[in-house]
Amino acid sequence: MSKNMQMTLGRRDVMMAAGAMALAAAVPAGAQSTKFVSKRPPRAQRRFVSTAVEAEIRRVKAKIADPELAWLFENCYPNTLDTTVQTGAVDGKPDTFVITGDIDAMWLRDSSAQLQTYVHLAPKDAGLRRMFVGAIQRQARCILVDPYANAFMRDTSATSNLGARDDMTEMKPGVAERKWEIDSLCYPMRFAHSYWAVTRDTTPFDDFWAQGMMKAVATLKEQQRLEGPGPYRFQRNHPSPTETLMFDGYGAPTRKVGLIHSGFRPSDDACVFPFLIPSNLFAVSALTMLATVLKEARGDAAGAADCLALAASVRQALDLHGKMPDGEGGQVWAYEVNGFGDAIFMDDANVPSLSALPLLGAADRKDPLFRRTAKLAWSPRNPYFFEGTAAKGIGGPHIGMDMIWPMSIITHAFNSDDDAEIRQCLTWLKTTHGGTGFMHESFHKDNPAKFTRSWFAWVNGLFGDLILDLERRKPALLASRY
């Protein structure tokens, strides 16, 4: 979400710098200078403490033989709870606001992904469950404020603190930024399903939450644009074309084929073609997950049926219009299409990406179509695949050329069953944190000391999730040194 460090400082860069300084101030001086001493804030300064998460850190860390990798896990895994969670109550119900880290706003995508890594521990910790209930409720509240917004203020009556109030769109109170991204609505569906699956707790799934979810489903359907362009428009006075939408804010032209239009990618960069395929695939899986929660937690068969019908129509359109030739006689998923037969192949590190579809339940890891797609994305065929002296990986236009996102390396390790390949990913992650003890948004392919965002909780949690994944399926790799 930041801009390249070589560019002129903008509003987010200033906020990022302030956030980094705040994080440094929260860490004891000794921890900043002593190798492998915890970089976590002192316990009294942590935003949220979970006994189950602390026990998980101790349990998993004990199985990691490499001291630096163990240190990274201890620092990164609890980063969301330590630094970004703000709990309270609204109308007598739990409320949880989760900032991204160095940006003081709540993204529906980031907050869901940040909390996802702890959901399996919910049955062991009542405080954690209450915090999750508050997050699920807050996300519904955000969607009801504006289903087209991607980021929100804690105060639902406040104006944006990101400068987005000057955007040429309908900026409502409580909205921090109004970039329409399909995955902004899909992530809360996935998070709600994950919570329901492990707890069977109906508490968060009340009528208020259901209203938010039905608004989300209606918005996804509206953005199929089968009956007109819909109400969403967005333009921004900015020198970068990735920050605005063409044609009066509606985006590039499409043939209406049943796919869902997205104004922006998960990176918050504008789509070239409005049919963003990884996000449409995510919508299919998220709608299916939401249908399960509606039916099982609320007994809402009609709502579930609506979700499944929309998922089926999008899936049919994906099968007809979402693929392209791989140049070797086969097919792969495209990154973006327009319905007229035009397609772009690339991949961006931000999830949903083509490479990360299995992480979202949007593809089977062993599916041949996905394997071909992921292989092509991890190659020079992808203009945002970079190979340097420090690492290989995928970046994206958001930061610029030659900047690898650790998120892509983590995703690559999740996808792999090859021990040598996973070991290489762990080595890259271990050697590119720039001495900070945390993952970053991006780093230069030849110089890990050049990085963006020292406080980016989503990728820290995703790294912790990778370690948990390897502890389950590849424990011998954690028993090695790198």
N, C-alpha and C positions, 0 to 999 in steps of 0.2 A: 504494500500500500504506500510505500515511500517512493520518492523519485531518486534517480541515479545521483550519487554523491557529487558527480562532476557537474551537475546542472545547478542553475541558480536556486538558492533556497526558496522553497515555497511554504505554504501554511503547514503542510504535514511534516516537512523536514524540521521546521522549528519545533513542532510538538514532539517529534521523535527525539530530538536532542534533549529537550526538557525531560522527557520520560526516561531516557538513558541516565541522565544525571540523578533523577529521583531514585532510580533503582540502585545506582552506585552508592547513594547516600544511605540507603536502607541496609547495605551490606557492611559488616564490621571491617575496619581497616585491615586487620590481619588476614581476613578471608580474601581480600583483593590482591594480596601480595604473596601469600603462602600457597605453594602448589598443593592441589588436591584437598584444600580445606573448603568446607561447604560454602557455597555462594548464596545460600538461602538467607532471607531476612531473619533476624532474631525471632524466636517464637512469639514474643509479645507483639511484634510488628506484622505478623502474618495476617492476611485478610480473613482466611478461613482455615481452620485446623480440623482434620478428620482423623480419628483414631484408626480407621480402616486403611486410609491411604498411607499413614505413617507406618503401619504394620506391613503394608505391601512394599514400601520402599525398603524396609529392613530385610524382608524375605527375599526380594529379587536381588538386591545389591549383594547379598551374601553369596549369590551364585555367579557373580561376575568376577572373573579372575583378573582382568586387566584393570589396574587401579584408576587409570584416566577415564576409561569407559564407565566404570562404576561411579566415579565422581560426576561425570556428565549426566548419568541417569538420576542420581540423587538431586542434582541441581534442576534438571529440566522437568522431570515428571510432575512434581508438585507446583510448578511455576504458576499455573492458572489459579490454584487455590491460594498460594502464597501472596500473589500480587494483584489479581484482577477481579476477584469476586466481592461484590457488595450486597449484603443481605439486609432485608427489612420486611415490612408488611404493607400491603395495600388492601383496603376494605376487609381487614381482619384475616387475610390469607397471606401465606409466604410470598415474598417477592425477591428475586435475585437478578441483579444487574451485573453483567460481565463485560468489562472493557477488553480491547484486544491486546493491551499492553501499553505501549507508548502513545496510543491515540485514545483520548478520553471519550469514547463512544462505544456503543454495543452494536456490532454487526450480527445479524441473525445467523449467518454462516459461521463466523468465527466462534461465537459463543457456544453454538451447538458442538462444533468440532473440539473446542477446548474442553468441554465437560464430558464428551463422549468417552474419553480414556478412563474415567473413574466409574462409569455406570455399573460395571460388573461387581463393584464393591458395595453398591447400595443396600443389598440385604443385610450387610454387616454393621451398618451405621445409620441410626435414626436421624442424626444431624445432617448427614449427607443426603438422605432421602428428602428431608425438608428443603434443603438447598436446591435439589433438582426440581421439586414441585414448584418452588418459586421461579426457577428459570423457565419451566414449561409455561407457567402462567404469564410471566413477563413477555415471552415470545408471542403468545396469543394476543396480549395487549398491544404489542408493537404492530402486529399484522392488522389489527382492527383500527389502529391509528392511520396506517397507510400500507396496503399490501405491496405497493410498488417501491417502497423505500428499502434500501439495503442496510442503513445504519441509523441508530436512534440515540436520543438524549435520555439521561436518567429521568429528568423532569419532563413529563409529557406535555407541559405547557411552554417549554423553553424553545428558543430559536437555536438554529445550528451554531455550534462552536467551530465548525470546519470551514466557514466561508461559503458554504453551499447555499446560503440564503439568497445569494445573487444568481443562482442558476435559473434558467428559463424553463421552469416547470412549476407544478403546484406544490410549493413547499408548505407543509402543514406544521403546526406547533408539535414539538417532540421529535421531529425528523432531523437527523444529522446530515444525511445525504440521501438523494433520491435517484440512485442508479438502479434501473430495473434489471434484476438478475434472477433467472429461473431458480437457481440453487438457493437463493435467500429464503424461498418458501419450502423448498424440499428438505433442507437441513433440520428445521424444527419437526417435521414429520418423522424423519429418521430418528431423531433424538427421543421423541415421545415414544416411538415404538421400542427403542432399546430399553427405556425405563420400564415400560409395561412388561416387556418380555422377561426381565430379571426380577421384578418385584410383584407383579400382578396387583399393584396398588392403584385403585381407581381414583384416589384423592385429586390428582391434578386434572382429571379428565371430566370436568364439570361442564355446565351449559356455556359458560363464558369461553372456555377453551374450545368447545365445539363450534361456537360462532366464529372464532378466529380461523379454525381449520376450514370451515365451509367458505369463508371469505378467500382463503388461499386457493382452494380448489376452483372457485368461481373465477379467480384472477388468471389462473393457468389456462382455463378454458377460454376466457376472454382474449388471451394473447395468442390463441390459435388464429384469431382475426378472420374467422370464417364469415362473419357478418359485419365487416367494416374494420377500420384501423384500431378501434378501441380508444380509450381516453388518455393513454400514457404518451407523453411527449417529453423530450429532454434535450436541452442545449446548454452549453457552457462556453463563455467567452474565455478561450484558452488557446495558447499557441500550438498545443499538441492535438492532433486529430483523434487520439485515443481517448480524449476527455469529453467528446461531444458526439451527437448523432446528426447525420445528414437529413435532408429533405424535411425541414421544419420540425426536426426532432423525432421523427418516426423511424429513422434508419433506412437502410438500403431496401430496394423493392424486392418483393418475394412473390412467388406463386403459392397461393394458399392451399397447402396439401395436407393439413392436419398436424404439422409440427408446431411447437410452441415458439413464438418469437422471444428473443432475449435482446435487450438493448446493450447489455454489458456482460463481460466475462467474469468469472470469479476473481480475477485480478483487479476488477473495477475498470478495466480497459474496454473501450467500445468494440462491439462485434463488427467485423467486416461484412459478413453475411449474417442475417438475424437468426437463422436456425443453427444454434450452437448444439452440436450433436452430443457431446458428453453430458451436458445439462439436460437435454431431452431424455437421454437414457437414464439419468438420475431421477428425473420426474416419474418415469415408469416405475422404478423400484420404490420411490418414496410414496407414491400414491397407493401402491400395493401394501406397503407397511401401514400407512394411515388407515386403509380399509380394515386391516386386522384390528387396530386399536378401537376404531369406531364400533365394529361388530362385537368384539369380545369385552371391552371395558364399558361400553355404553349400550350395547344391544341395539345399535343403530344400523339395521340391515339396509335401509334405503340410502343412507349416507355412504356406507361401504360400497354399495352397488354403483353409486355415482363415481366414486374414486376409481373403481375397477374398469368402468366403461371408458373413462377418460384415459386411463393407462393403456387400455387395449387399442384405442384409436391412435394414440401417439406411437405405440409400438408398431402398429401396422404401417404408419407413415415412415417410421425409421427404417423398417425393412425395405420399403420401396425407394426411399430418397436419401437415406443417411450414409450410404456406402459409396466407395469410389475405387478405381483400379489401383493396385499397389505398384504397378510398373513391371511386375514379374509374372503376370498372368493370373493373379489372384485379386481378392478384394480386401479392403480394410475399412474401418469406420473413418469417415471424414471428420475434420474438426468443425467446419462450418459449411453450410450449403444454403442455397437460396430457392430451391424448388424448381428452378428452370434448367437444372442439369449442371450448374456451376458448383464447384467445390474447392475448398482449401484443405490441404493437409499440412498440419503442424501440431505441436502440442505445447501447452503452457504448464508450468509447474503447479499452478494453483489447482486445487481439487474442488469440483470435479474436473478432471483432465481425462484424456483418452487412456493414459497410463494407469490411472487410479480407479478405473471402473469397478474392479472387484472390492476395493475398500468400502464402496458405497452400496454393495449388493446389486450393482448395475450390470455385472457380467461375471461369469464363472472364470476363475483364474486359469483354468485349463482349456477354456473354449478356444478353438483354433482361430476364429475371427479376432478375438481379443489378443491372442498371442502374436498374430501377424501385425496387428495394429501397434501393440506395445513395442515390438521389435523395431518397426519402422520409426516410431517416435524416438527411440533411443539410438538414433543414427544420424548421420549428416543429412538425411532426407528431411529431417525436421530443422528448419532454419534457426530454431532456438535451442538446439543441442550443441553444447560447447565442450571441447576437450582441451585441457591445459595441463600445466605441470603439477597443479595442485589436485585436480580431480576431473572427472567427467560428469556431466549432468545437464538437466534442462533448465532453462530460465524462462524468459518471455519478454514481450515489449515493454512491460511496466517499468522495469529497471533499466533494460537496454542490453546491448550485445556484450557477450563474454562474462556475464554475471550468472553464476549457477545458483539455483535455489536448493538448499539442503532438503527441502520437501520432496524434490524429485529423486534424490538419492535414497531417501527413506522409502518412497513409493517403489522404487526399483528393487530394493531389498525385500519388501513385502511380497512382490510378485515372484521372486525367485525361489527355486528349490535347490539351486546349485551352491554348495558350501563355499567354494572359492569366490563366487560372485558376491555372495553376502558378506564374506570376510573383507572383500575389497571395499564394499559400501561402508562397512563399519570403520575401516581404516580411514576412508575419506572423511567421514563424519567426525572421527576422533582428531584428525589433523587440520581441520578447517574452521574450528570455532574461534580462531584468532586470539586464543589465550583467555577468553571470557568465561568459559565454562558453560555456555549456552549455545543453542542453535541460533541462526540468524535468518533473516528474510533471504539474503543472497550474499555471495562472496565472489571475488574475481577469480577466474579460472586459473590464474597464475600467481595470485597473491591473496591468501585468505585473510591477511590483515586489513584488506580493503573490503568492507562489508557494509550492508545496510540493516538497520533495525537490531539493536542489541537487546531489545525487550519485545519479543514477538511470541506470545504465549502459545498460539496455535501450533507452530512448528516444534516448540519444546514438548508439548503434549504428544504430538505425533511421534517424535523420537522416543519418548517413554513408551508409547504404544508398541513401537517396533521391538523394543527390548522385551516387553511382555510377550509379544508374539513369538520371538525367538526362544524365550524361556519355555514356551509350550511346545514348539515344534522342532527347535534346533538347539537344545540345551548345551550340547557339546561346544557350540560356537561361543557361548558365553563363558565356558570354562577355559577358553584360550586367551592368549595375549596378542595384542596387535601393535 
